[in-house]
Amino acid sequence: MLRGSSAVAIDNERNKHPSDVIAAASAARARRSGRVGLATASRSTSDPHPAEMATHELHPNDTLTTLKMESENLKAKLEEERAKLHDVELHQVAEKIEALGQFVMKTRRTLKGHGNKVLCMDWCKDKRRIVSSSQDGKVIVWDAFTTNKEHAVTMPCTWVMACAYAPSGCAVACGGLDNKCSVYPLSLDKNENLAAKKKSVAMHTNYLSACSFTNSDMQILTSSGDGTCALWDVESGQLLQSFHGHGADVLCLDLAPSETGNTFVSGGCDKKANVWDMRSGQCIQSFETHESDINSVRYYPSGDAFASGSDDATCRLYDLRADREVAIYSKESIIFGASSVDFSLSGRLLFGGYNDYTINVWDVLKGNRVSILFGHENRVSTLRVSPDGTAFCSGSWDHTLRIWA
């Protein structure tokens, strides 16, 4: 849609194949030991399986303290083995890759209509429409090209903290302090009363922090301040799977970019980013290197890694194959938290929205900042790249959304 010189720049940097570089880093990391992955690296053929170690010679008189100490020892041993494989940094592998240089983007559209802080937004697959939610209790569907409002829904509560477009573009989901996720079908009739067609799909015991449709309109993922994530059937409202493992509020989630879509990642106030198997409900990977709340998580376009943004003023990249953090995006001058992150279509750029009213653009491979964007007059709360990669939209506590290209 909104093409300009910066859009061409995004298209050009697609050809650099950053996923190949990240794959090379993972391969180099494992090459020295001749093993692939944490599972095989963490034990030799003569060592007992960690699960066997954890249950070896347990007696009824063993105290909880003893078990905790054994658990910590096991964790330390696993970290030791993991560290042995960490023989190369991402930026070292990317040394021969050409630098991007200065990157210029400008505000092309400003969407005004909310009466309070914009808390969340999502693109429609048609690359043109946007849904946003706000502390004013309203959910608005916009035409990003004309800036017109196509639909507006008033929710029964303020602080509508989550919203999402259905893959078909025929419905939107939203929720917040009402603890629910509600789905509104959209139609061509702009005068239609959408509230009358509202369907309450999900019910948590605390606020709804994020929601995302799966690869169809029939299922939706939610995360909540009650410390859980959940998968729901949209038609019946039935709970299909629940995900327990976070020790505090879950603030964000993102579905893996694959046809099967069987995994997703979540982040929360316990400083953890967890990767989940949607079929079993089990946490299959967990990362704990942030020093404060994780506000945003986003999968790398290939699905082999994900980025996170935190109140600790850093964004981080985690490689799922290496099972570890591979890059930190930070500067001493950045002291405010990162509220939202997203990748360019190629994965070479990482966009981060910050509480100091700015948007920082990072070179994923080199680890350096290539641009800083000014325009918002309050903290940037949400940010998403358009489906075709030619623009991105940011929402702010200054009550507006901006389209950048």
KOLPAMI-986997 format. One record per residue (C-alpha): y, z, x; residue in one letter. Coordinates in Angstrom, 1 decimal. Example, Ala and Ser with C-alpha at 12.3 -4.5 7.8 and 13.67 -1.06 7.14 Angstrom:
REM residues 2
{Y:-4.5; Z:7.8; X:12.3; residu:A}
{Y:-1.1; Z:7.1; X:13.7; residu:S}
//
This chain:
REM residues 405
{Y:0.0; Z:0.0; X:0.0; residu:M}
{Y:3.2; Z:1.1; X:1.8; residu:L}
{Y:3.1; Z:-0.9; X:5.0; residu:R}
{Y:5.5; Z:-0.8; X:7.9; residu:G}
{Y:5.5; Z:-0.7; X:11.7; residu:S}
{Y:3.8; Z:2.7; X:11.7; residu:S}
{Y:1.1; Z:1.4; X:9.3; residu:A}
{Y:0.4; Z:-1.3; X:11.8; residu:V}
{Y:0.2; Z:1.3; X:14.5; residu:A}
{Y:-2.4; Z:3.2; X:12.5; residu:I}
{Y:-4.3; Z:0.0; X:12.1; residu:D}
{Y:-4.1; Z:-0.8; X:15.8; residu:N}
{Y:-5.4; Z:2.6; X:16.9; residu:E}
{Y:-8.5; Z:2.1; X:14.7; residu:R}
{Y:-9.9; Z:-0.1; X:17.4; residu:N}
{Y:-10.1; Z:2.6; X:20.1; residu:K}
{Y:-13.4; Z:4.0; X:18.6; residu:H}
{Y:-12.7; Z:7.7; X:19.2; residu:P}
{Y:-16.0; Z:8.6; X:17.6; residu:S}
{Y:-17.8; Z:7.0; X:20.6; residu:D}
{Y:-15.8; Z:9.2; X:23.0; residu:V}
{Y:-16.7; Z:12.3; X:21.1; residu:I}
{Y:-20.3; Z:11.2; X:21.0; residu:A}
{Y:-20.1; Z:10.7; X:24.8; residu:A}
{Y:-18.8; Z:14.2; X:25.3; residu:A}
{Y:-21.7; Z:15.7; X:23.2; residu:S}
{Y:-24.2; Z:13.6; X:25.2; residu:A}
{Y:-22.8; Z:14.6; X:28.5; residu:A}
{Y:-22.8; Z:18.2; X:27.4; residu:R}
{Y:-26.6; Z:18.1; X:26.7; residu:A}
{Y:-27.6; Z:15.7; X:29.5; residu:R}
{Y:-27.7; Z:18.3; X:32.3; residu:R}
{Y:-30.5; Z:20.4; X:30.6; residu:S}
{Y:-32.3; Z:17.4; X:29.1; residu:G}
{Y:-32.1; Z:19.1; X:25.7; residu:R}
{Y:-30.3; Z:18.1; X:22.6; residu:V}
{Y:-28.8; Z:20.7; X:20.2; residu:G}
{Y:-28.6; Z:24.4; X:20.2; residu:L}
{Y:-32.0; Z:25.0; X:18.7; residu:A}
{Y:-33.9; Z:23.7; X:21.8; residu:T}
{Y:-31.3; Z:24.8; X:24.3; residu:A}
{Y:-31.4; Z:28.4; X:23.2; residu:S}
{Y:-35.0; Z:29.0; X:24.3; residu:R}
{Y:-37.6; Z:27.7; X:26.8; residu:S}
{Y:-41.2; Z:27.1; X:25.9; residu:T}
{Y:-42.2; Z:30.5; X:27.3; residu:S}
{Y:-39.5; Z:32.4; X:25.4; residu:D}
{Y:-40.2; Z:33.7; X:21.9; residu:P}
{Y:-38.5; Z:32.2; X:18.9; residu:H}
{Y:-35.2; Z:34.1; X:18.0; residu:P}
{Y:-36.7; Z:34.9; X:14.6; residu:A}
{Y:-39.8; Z:36.4; X:16.3; residu:E}
{Y:-37.6; Z:38.4; X:18.7; residu:M}
{Y:-35.6; Z:39.8; X:15.8; residu:A}
{Y:-38.8; Z:41.0; X:14.0; residu:T}
{Y:-40.8; Z:42.0; X:17.1; residu:H}
{Y:-42.1; Z:45.5; X:17.1; residu:E}
{Y:-39.9; Z:46.7; X:14.3; residu:L}
{Y:-40.8; Z:50.2; X:13.0; residu:H}
{Y:-39.8; Z:51.9; X:9.8; residu:P}
{Y:-37.9; Z:54.5; X:11.9; residu:N}
{Y:-35.6; Z:51.8; X:13.4; residu:D}
{Y:-32.1; Z:52.6; X:12.4; residu:T}
{Y:-29.4; Z:50.1; X:11.2; residu:L}
{Y:-27.5; Z:50.7; X:14.5; residu:T}
{Y:-30.5; Z:49.6; X:16.5; residu:T}
{Y:-30.9; Z:46.5; X:14.4; residu:L}
{Y:-27.2; Z:45.6; X:14.8; residu:K}
{Y:-27.4; Z:46.1; X:18.6; residu:M}
{Y:-30.5; Z:43.8; X:18.7; residu:E}
{Y:-28.6; Z:41.2; X:16.6; residu:S}
{Y:-25.6; Z:41.3; X:18.9; residu:E}
{Y:-27.9; Z:40.9; X:22.0; residu:N}
{Y:-29.5; Z:37.9; X:20.4; residu:L}
{Y:-26.1; Z:36.4; X:19.6; residu:K}
{Y:-24.9; Z:37.0; X:23.2; residu:A}
{Y:-28.0; Z:35.2; X:24.6; residu:K}
{Y:-27.5; Z:32.3; X:22.3; residu:L}
{Y:-23.8; Z:32.1; X:23.4; residu:E}
{Y:-25.0; Z:32.1; X:27.1; residu:E}
{Y:-27.3; Z:29.2; X:26.5; residu:E}
{Y:-24.7; Z:27.4; X:24.6; residu:R}
{Y:-22.2; Z:27.9; X:27.4; residu:A}
{Y:-24.6; Z:26.4; X:29.9; residu:K}
{Y:-24.4; Z:23.1; X:28.1; residu:L}
{Y:-20.6; Z:23.1; X:28.0; residu:H}
{Y:-20.1; Z:21.1; X:31.2; residu:D}
{Y:-17.4; Z:18.7; X:30.1; residu:V}
{Y:-14.2; Z:18.9; X:28.0; residu:E}
{Y:-13.2; Z:16.3; X:25.4; residu:L}
{Y:-10.0; Z:15.5; X:27.2; residu:H}
{Y:-11.9; Z:14.9; X:30.4; residu:Q}
{Y:-14.1; Z:12.3; X:28.8; residu:V}
{Y:-11.0; Z:10.7; X:27.3; residu:A}
{Y:-9.1; Z:10.4; X:30.6; residu:E}
{Y:-9.7; Z:6.7; X:30.9; residu:K}
{Y:-8.7; Z:6.0; X:27.3; residu:I}
{Y:-5.2; Z:4.5; X:26.9; residu:E}
{Y:-2.6; Z:7.0; X:25.7; residu:A}
{Y:-1.0; Z:6.3; X:22.3; residu:L}
{Y:2.6; Z:6.8; X:23.3; residu:G}
{Y:5.3; Z:7.9; X:21.0; residu:Q}
{Y:4.4; Z:7.6; X:17.3; residu:F}
{Y:7.1; Z:7.0; X:14.7; residu:V}
{Y:6.7; Z:7.6; X:11.0; residu:M}
{Y:9.4; Z:8.0; X:8.3; residu:K}
{Y:9.7; Z:9.3; X:4.7; residu:T}
{Y:9.3; Z:6.2; X:2.5; residu:R}
{Y:9.3; Z:8.0; X:-0.9; residu:R}
{Y:10.3; Z:11.5; X:-2.2; residu:T}
{Y:8.6; Z:12.7; X:-5.4; residu:L}
{Y:10.8; Z:15.2; X:-7.3; residu:K}
{Y:9.8; Z:16.9; X:-10.5; residu:G}
{Y:8.1; Z:20.2; X:-9.8; residu:H}
{Y:10.2; Z:23.3; X:-10.5; residu:G}
{Y:8.6; Z:25.5; X:-7.8; residu:N}
{Y:6.4; Z:25.4; X:-4.7; residu:K}
{Y:4.0; Z:22.5; X:-4.4; residu:V}
{Y:0.6; Z:24.0; X:-3.6; residu:L}
{Y:-1.9; Z:21.1; X:-3.6; residu:C}
{Y:-2.2; Z:17.3; X:-3.9; residu:M}
{Y:-4.9; Z:14.6; X:-3.8; residu:D}
{Y:-4.9; Z:10.8; X:-3.7; residu:W}
{Y:-6.7; Z:8.6; X:-6.3; residu:C}
{Y:-9.2; Z:6.1; X:-4.9; residu:K}
{Y:-6.8; Z:3.3; X:-6.2; residu:D}
{Y:-4.6; Z:4.2; X:-3.2; residu:K}
{Y:-1.5; Z:4.4; X:-5.4; residu:R}
{Y:-1.7; Z:7.5; X:-7.7; residu:R}
{Y:-1.3; Z:11.1; X:-6.6; residu:I}
{Y:-2.1; Z:14.3; X:-8.5; residu:V}
{Y:-0.2; Z:17.5; X:-7.5; residu:S}
{Y:-0.1; Z:21.1; X:-8.6; residu:S}
{Y:2.5; Z:23.7; X:-8.3; residu:S}
{Y:3.5; Z:27.4; X:-8.7; residu:Q}
{Y:5.5; Z:26.2; X:-11.7; residu:D}
{Y:2.2; Z:26.0; X:-13.6; residu:G}
{Y:2.3; Z:22.2; X:-13.9; residu:K}
{Y:-0.1; Z:19.4; X:-12.8; residu:V}
{Y:1.6; Z:16.1; X:-12.4; residu:I}
{Y:0.1; Z:12.6; X:-11.9; residu:V}
{Y:2.5; Z:10.3; X:-10.0; residu:W}
{Y:2.8; Z:6.6; X:-9.2; residu:D}
{Y:3.4; Z:6.9; X:-5.4; residu:A}
{Y:5.0; Z:3.5; X:-5.3; residu:F}
{Y:7.5; Z:3.8; X:-8.1; residu:T}
{Y:7.8; Z:7.6; X:-7.9; residu:T}
{Y:7.3; Z:7.7; X:-11.7; residu:N}
{Y:5.4; Z:10.6; X:-13.4; residu:K}
{Y:2.5; Z:9.2; X:-15.4; residu:E}
{Y:1.1; Z:12.5; X:-16.8; residu:H}
{Y:2.2; Z:16.1; X:-16.8; residu:A}
{Y:0.0; Z:19.0; X:-17.9; residu:V}
{Y:1.2; Z:22.6; X:-18.3; residu:T}
{Y:-1.5; Z:25.1; X:-17.3; residu:M}
{Y:-1.9; Z:28.5; X:-19.0; residu:P}
{Y:-1.0; Z:30.2; X:-15.7; residu:C}
{Y:1.4; Z:29.8; X:-12.8; residu:T}
{Y:0.2; Z:29.3; X:-9.2; residu:W}
{Y:-2.0; Z:26.2; X:-9.8; residu:V}
{Y:-3.5; Z:26.3; X:-6.3; residu:M}
{Y:-6.0; Z:23.5; X:-6.5; residu:A}
{Y:-6.2; Z:20.0; X:-7.8; residu:C}
{Y:-8.4; Z:16.9; X:-7.2; residu:A}
{Y:-8.8; Z:13.4; X:-8.5; residu:Y}
{Y:-12.1; Z:12.2; X:-9.8; residu:A}
{Y:-13.7; Z:9.3; X:-7.9; residu:P}
{Y:-13.4; Z:7.0; X:-10.9; residu:S}
{Y:-9.7; Z:7.9; X:-11.2; residu:G}
{Y:-10.2; Z:8.7; X:-14.9; residu:C}
{Y:-9.9; Z:12.5; X:-14.6; residu:A}
{Y:-8.2; Z:15.3; X:-12.6; residu:V}
{Y:-9.4; Z:18.8; X:-12.0; residu:A}
{Y:-7.2; Z:21.8; X:-11.3; residu:C}
{Y:-7.1; Z:25.6; X:-11.4; residu:G}
{Y:-5.6; Z:28.7; X:-9.8; residu:G}
{Y:-4.9; Z:32.2; X:-10.8; residu:L}
{Y:-6.7; Z:31.6; X:-14.1; residu:D}
{Y:-10.0; Z:31.8; X:-12.0; residu:N}
{Y:-11.1; Z:28.6; X:-13.7; residu:K}
{Y:-11.5; Z:24.9; X:-12.8; residu:C}
{Y:-10.5; Z:22.7; X:-15.7; residu:S}
{Y:-11.0; Z:19.0; X:-16.0; residu:V}
{Y:-8.5; Z:16.7; X:-17.8; residu:Y}
{Y:-9.5; Z:13.2; X:-18.7; residu:P}
{Y:-6.7; Z:10.6; X:-18.2; residu:L}
{Y:-5.9; Z:7.6; X:-20.3; residu:S}
{Y:-3.5; Z:4.7; X:-20.4; residu:L}
{Y:-1.6; Z:6.5; X:-23.3; residu:D}
{Y:1.1; Z:8.5; X:-21.5; residu:K}
{Y:2.0; Z:10.3; X:-24.8; residu:N}
{Y:-1.5; Z:11.6; X:-25.2; residu:E}
{Y:-1.9; Z:15.4; X:-25.4; residu:N}
{Y:-4.1; Z:16.0; X:-22.3; residu:L}
{Y:-4.3; Z:19.7; X:-22.9; residu:A}
{Y:-6.2; Z:19.1; X:-26.1; residu:A}
{Y:-9.0; Z:17.4; X:-24.1; residu:K}
{Y:-9.2; Z:20.0; X:-21.4; residu:K}
{Y:-12.7; Z:21.1; X:-20.4; residu:K}
{Y:-13.2; Z:24.4; X:-18.6; residu:S}
{Y:-16.0; Z:23.7; X:-16.0; residu:V}
{Y:-16.1; Z:26.5; X:-13.5; residu:A}
{Y:-15.4; Z:30.2; X:-13.8; residu:M}
{Y:-15.0; Z:32.5; X:-10.8; residu:H}
{Y:-14.3; Z:36.2; X:-10.6; residu:T}
{Y:-11.1; Z:35.6; X:-8.6; residu:N}
{Y:-8.5; Z:32.9; X:-8.1; residu:Y}
{Y:-9.6; Z:29.2; X:-7.6; residu:L}
{Y:-8.5; Z:28.2; X:-4.1; residu:S}
{Y:-9.8; Z:24.6; X:-3.8; residu:A}
{Y:-11.8; Z:22.0; X:-5.8; residu:C}
{Y:-13.3; Z:18.7; X:-5.0; residu:S}
{Y:-15.5; Z:16.2; X:-6.9; residu:F}
{Y:-18.7; Z:15.1; X:-5.2; residu:T}
{Y:-19.5; Z:11.4; X:-5.0; residu:N}
{Y:-19.4; Z:11.1; X:-8.8; residu:S}
{Y:-17.4; Z:12.5; X:-11.7; residu:D}
{Y:-20.3; Z:14.6; X:-12.8; residu:M}
{Y:-20.3; Z:17.4; X:-10.3; residu:Q}
{Y:-17.5; Z:19.4; X:-8.8; residu:I}
{Y:-17.3; Z:21.9; X:-5.8; residu:L}
{Y:-15.1; Z:24.9; X:-6.0; residu:T}
{Y:-14.0; Z:27.7; X:-3.7; residu:S}
{Y:-12.5; Z:31.0; X:-4.6; residu:S}
{Y:-10.9; Z:34.3; X:-3.6; residu:G}
{Y:-14.1; Z:36.0; X:-4.7; residu:D}
{Y:-15.6; Z:34.9; X:-1.4; residu:G}
{Y:-17.9; Z:32.2; X:-2.7; residu:T}
{Y:-18.2; Z:28.5; X:-3.2; residu:C}
{Y:-20.0; Z:26.9; X:-6.1; residu:A}
{Y:-21.3; Z:23.5; X:-7.4; residu:L}
{Y:-20.9; Z:22.8; X:-11.1; residu:W}
{Y:-22.1; Z:20.3; X:-13.6; residu:D}
{Y:-18.9; Z:18.9; X:-15.2; residu:V}
{Y:-20.4; Z:17.9; X:-18.5; residu:E}
{Y:-22.2; Z:21.2; X:-19.3; residu:S}
{Y:-20.2; Z:23.6; X:-17.1; residu:G}
{Y:-23.5; Z:24.9; X:-15.7; residu:Q}
{Y:-23.6; Z:26.5; X:-12.3; residu:L}
{Y:-25.9; Z:24.3; X:-10.1; residu:L}
{Y:-25.7; Z:26.1; X:-6.8; residu:Q}
{Y:-23.7; Z:29.0; X:-5.4; residu:S}
{Y:-22.8; Z:29.6; X:-1.7; residu:F}
{Y:-22.6; Z:33.1; X:-0.3; residu:H}
{Y:-21.8; Z:33.8; X:3.3; residu:G}
{Y:-18.0; Z:34.4; X:3.7; residu:H}
{Y:-16.9; Z:37.9; X:4.2; residu:G}
{Y:-13.5; Z:37.4; X:2.5; residu:A}
{Y:-11.5; Z:34.9; X:0.4; residu:D}
{Y:-12.5; Z:31.3; X:0.8; residu:V}
{Y:-9.3; Z:29.2; X:1.1; residu:L}
{Y:-10.5; Z:25.6; X:1.6; residu:C}
{Y:-13.4; Z:23.2; X:1.5; residu:L}
{Y:-14.1; Z:19.6; X:2.3; residu:D}
{Y:-17.1; Z:17.4; X:1.4; residu:L}
{Y:-18.9; Z:15.4; X:4.1; residu:A}
{Y:-17.9; Z:11.7; X:4.1; residu:P}
{Y:-21.4; Z:10.3; X:3.5; residu:S}
{Y:-23.1; Z:8.5; X:0.7; residu:E}
{Y:-25.6; Z:11.3; X:0.1; residu:T}
{Y:-22.8; Z:14.0; X:0.4; residu:G}
{Y:-25.3; Z:16.8; X:1.0; residu:N}
{Y:-23.1; Z:19.0; X:3.2; residu:T}
{Y:-19.6; Z:20.5; X:3.0; residu:F}
{Y:-17.5; Z:22.8; X:5.1; residu:V}
{Y:-15.4; Z:25.8; X:4.0; residu:S}
{Y:-12.9; Z:28.1; X:5.7; residu:G}
{Y:-11.5; Z:31.4; X:4.7; residu:G}
{Y:-9.8; Z:34.7; X:5.5; residu:C}
{Y:-12.8; Z:35.9; X:7.5; residu:D}
{Y:-11.7; Z:33.4; X:10.2; residu:K}
{Y:-15.0; Z:31.6; X:9.7; residu:K}
{Y:-15.6; Z:27.9; X:9.1; residu:A}
{Y:-19.1; Z:27.5; X:7.5; residu:N}
{Y:-21.1; Z:24.3; X:7.0; residu:V}
{Y:-23.3; Z:24.4; X:3.9; residu:W}
{Y:-26.4; Z:22.5; X:2.6; residu:D}
{Y:-25.6; Z:21.7; X:-1.0; residu:M}
{Y:-29.2; Z:21.4; X:-2.0; residu:R}
{Y:-30.5; Z:24.7; X:-0.6; residu:S}
{Y:-27.2; Z:26.7; X:-0.8; residu:G}
{Y:-27.8; Z:27.8; X:2.8; residu:Q}
{Y:-25.1; Z:28.1; X:5.5; residu:C}
{Y:-26.5; Z:25.8; X:8.3; residu:I}
{Y:-23.7; Z:26.2; X:10.9; residu:Q}
{Y:-20.9; Z:28.7; X:11.3; residu:S}
{Y:-17.9; Z:28.7; X:13.7; residu:F}
{Y:-15.8; Z:31.8; X:14.5; residu:E}
{Y:-13.2; Z:30.9; X:17.2; residu:T}
{Y:-10.0; Z:31.1; X:15.1; residu:H}
{Y:-8.0; Z:34.3; X:15.3; residu:E}
{Y:-6.6; Z:34.4; X:11.8; residu:S}
{Y:-7.1; Z:32.9; X:8.3; residu:D}
{Y:-8.4; Z:29.3; X:8.1; residu:I}
{Y:-6.2; Z:27.5; X:5.6; residu:N}
{Y:-7.5; Z:24.0; X:5.8; residu:S}
{Y:-10.7; Z:22.1; X:6.9; residu:V}
{Y:-11.2; Z:18.3; X:7.0; residu:R}
{Y:-14.2; Z:16.2; X:8.2; residu:Y}
{Y:-13.8; Z:13.7; X:10.9; residu:Y}
{Y:-14.2; Z:10.2; X:9.4; residu:P}
{Y:-17.7; Z:9.7; X:10.9; residu:S}
{Y:-18.8; Z:13.1; X:9.5; residu:G}
{Y:-19.9; Z:14.3; X:13.0; residu:D}
{Y:-17.1; Z:16.8; X:13.4; residu:A}
{Y:-14.4; Z:18.6; X:11.5; residu:F}
{Y:-10.9; Z:19.9; X:12.1; residu:A}
{Y:-9.4; Z:23.2; X:10.9; residu:S}
{Y:-5.8; Z:24.6; X:10.6; residu:G}
{Y:-5.2; Z:28.3; X:10.8; residu:S}
{Y:-2.5; Z:31.0; X:10.6; residu:D}
{Y:-3.1; Z:31.5; X:14.3; residu:D}
{Y:-0.8; Z:28.5; X:14.9; residu:A}
{Y:-3.6; Z:26.2; X:16.1; residu:T}
{Y:-5.7; Z:23.3; X:14.8; residu:C}
{Y:-9.2; Z:23.0; X:16.2; residu:R}
{Y:-11.9; Z:20.4; X:16.4; residu:L}
{Y:-15.6; Z:21.3; X:16.0; residu:Y}
{Y:-18.4; Z:18.9; X:16.9; residu:D}
{Y:-21.4; Z:19.5; X:14.7; residu:L}
{Y:-23.8; Z:17.9; X:17.1; residu:R}
{Y:-22.7; Z:20.1; X:20.0; residu:A}
{Y:-22.5; Z:23.0; X:17.6; residu:D}
{Y:-19.2; Z:24.2; X:19.2; residu:R}
{Y:-15.4; Z:23.9; X:19.3; residu:E}
{Y:-14.5; Z:20.9; X:21.5; residu:V}
{Y:-10.6; Z:20.9; X:21.3; residu:A}
{Y:-7.7; Z:23.1; X:20.5; residu:I}
{Y:-4.4; Z:21.5; X:19.4; residu:Y}
{Y:-1.5; Z:23.9; X:20.1; residu:S}
{Y:1.7; Z:24.4; X:22.0; residu:K}
{Y:3.5; Z:27.6; X:23.1; residu:E}
{Y:6.5; Z:26.5; X:21.1; residu:S}
{Y:4.4; Z:26.4; X:17.9; residu:I}
{Y:4.3; Z:30.0; X:16.5; residu:I}
{Y:3.9; Z:29.3; X:12.8; residu:F}
{Y:0.6; Z:28.8; X:11.0; residu:G}
{Y:-1.0; Z:25.4; X:10.2; residu:A}
{Y:-1.4; Z:25.1; X:6.4; residu:S}
{Y:-3.1; Z:21.7; X:6.1; residu:S}
{Y:-4.8; Z:19.1; X:8.3; residu:V}
{Y:-6.1; Z:15.6; X:7.9; residu:D}
{Y:-7.3; Z:12.7; X:10.1; residu:F}
{Y:-6.1; Z:9.1; X:10.3; residu:S}
{Y:-8.6; Z:6.5; X:9.0; residu:L}
{Y:-9.9; Z:5.9; X:12.6; residu:S}
{Y:-10.0; Z:9.5; X:13.5; residu:G}
{Y:-7.6; Z:9.1; X:16.5; residu:R}
{Y:-4.8; Z:11.0; X:14.9; residu:L}
{Y:-4.8; Z:14.5; X:13.4; residu:L}
{Y:-1.9; Z:15.3; X:11.1; residu:F}
{Y:-1.0; Z:19.0; X:10.7; residu:G}
{Y:1.4; Z:20.6; X:8.2; residu:G}
{Y:3.0; Z:23.8; X:9.4; residu:Y}
{Y:4.9; Z:26.8; X:8.0; residu:N}
{Y:7.9; Z:26.0; X:10.1; residu:D}
{Y:8.7; Z:23.0; X:7.8; residu:Y}
{Y:7.3; Z:20.4; X:10.3; residu:T}
{Y:4.4; Z:18.0; X:10.5; residu:I}
{Y:2.8; Z:17.6; X:13.9; residu:N}
{Y:0.8; Z:14.5; X:14.8; residu:V}
{Y:-1.9; Z:15.1; X:17.5; residu:W}
{Y:-3.9; Z:12.7; X:19.6; residu:D}
{Y:-7.4; Z:13.8; X:18.8; residu:V}
{Y:-8.9; Z:12.7; X:22.1; residu:L}
{Y:-6.2; Z:13.6; X:24.6; residu:K}
{Y:-5.2; Z:16.8; X:22.8; residu:G}
{Y:-1.4; Z:16.2; X:23.1; residu:N}
{Y:1.2; Z:16.0; X:20.4; residu:R}
{Y:2.4; Z:12.4; X:19.9; residu:V}
{Y:5.0; Z:13.0; X:17.2; residu:S}
{Y:6.8; Z:15.8; X:15.2; residu:I}
{Y:8.1; Z:14.9; X:11.7; residu:L}
{Y:11.0; Z:16.6; X:10.1; residu:F}
{Y:12.2; Z:16.3; X:6.5; residu:G}
{Y:10.9; Z:19.1; X:4.4; residu:H}
{Y:13.2; Z:22.1; X:3.8; residu:E}
{Y:10.4; Z:24.7; X:3.4; residu:N}
{Y:6.9; Z:25.2; X:4.6; residu:R}
{Y:4.5; Z:22.3; X:4.3; residu:V}
{Y:1.6; Z:23.4; X:2.1; residu:S}
{Y:-0.6; Z:20.4; X:1.6; residu:T}
{Y:-1.2; Z:17.0; X:3.3; residu:L}
{Y:-3.5; Z:14.1; X:2.7; residu:R}
{Y:-3.9; Z:10.6; X:4.2; residu:V}
{Y:-4.1; Z:7.8; X:1.7; residu:S}
{Y:-7.6; Z:6.2; X:1.2; residu:P}
{Y:-6.5; Z:3.0; X:2.9; residu:D}
{Y:-5.0; Z:4.9; X:5.9; residu:G}
{Y:-1.6; Z:3.2; X:5.6; residu:T}
{Y:0.4; Z:6.3; X:4.6; residu:A}
{Y:0.1; Z:10.0; X:4.0; residu:F}
{Y:1.5; Z:12.4; X:1.5; residu:C}
{Y:2.8; Z:16.0; X:2.1; residu:S}
{Y:3.7; Z:18.6; X:-0.3; residu:G}
{Y:6.0; Z:21.6; X:0.3; residu:S}
{Y:7.4; Z:24.8; X:-0.9; residu:W}
{Y:10.7; Z:22.9; X:-1.2; residu:D}
{Y:9.3; Z:21.6; X:-4.6; residu:H}
{Y:8.9; Z:18.0; X:-3.4; residu:T}
{Y:6.2; Z:15.7; X:-2.1; residu:L}
{Y:7.0; Z:13.0; X:0.5; residu:R}
{Y:5.2; Z:9.8; X:1.3; residu:I}
{Y:5.2; Z:9.0; X:5.0; residu:W}
{Y:4.4; Z:5.6; X:6.7; residu:A}
//
